Every structure is written in C-alpha cells, then in structure tokens.
C-alpha cells in the first residue's frame, strides 16, 4: 500500500527537519518510534488472539468429531452389567441359608465351582510354620 524507498524517506526527513526544526526533531522521532513500537505490539497481540481463537475452533471441531465417532462406535448389546450384578446379589441374599444354588448355572458346574473354590482356599491357607500349603487344585473329572 505505502511503498517507501530510500528517496522518499530522504524527502520526508528533509521536510520534517524544515517543519519541526533541528531542535525538536530528536524528540519527535523518539515519539514516532514509540508509537510504531506500540502499533507493532498491538498487531502481535491481535495476531496471537486470532491464532488462539483458531486453535480453540479447531479443538471444538475435533471434540465434535470425537463425540460423533464415539456415538457411532457405541454398541448397545442390551446388557447392563450393574443391573445384572444387582439382580444376582439380591437373589443371593434372598436365598435360604445353606442353599448352594447359583442362578443360571447347572448343578454340576456349581459343585465343580465350589470344589475349585475350596481347593484354592486350602492352597493359600498358611500352615503352622508360616508357609503356604502346596495342594494341587481339585480335578474336574465328570
């Protein structure tokens, strides 16, 4: 827009020297320099704010893309693990004392599961000398 080459700057300097005078010229040039520095700082600050706004816009766009991707990848299997655990705990608490029935598990599998649980508990139980017993797990022969 404004093209200043060396010739134009010399002409501007001569006119400034005549109009302002040699006594006031250093003070005026200092003020002009400070004004230019202030304008540069304002320009850099504006550019930084603009770039920050662009980064935020990109981040918001990325967040929206991630939300869309998460929604499209979500599977609804109709299984609620918390509700299933609550139902199992409720049925276990309502079962009569001494009953070994596990909901939905056949009786043979329940007995095998109970045998393995007991064997694991025995294997990890400490002996009188402070060591653990070395008992192999119960066999699961039918």
Helices and strands as residue ranges (DSSP letters): H 6-20, H 25-73, H 81-94, H 107-124
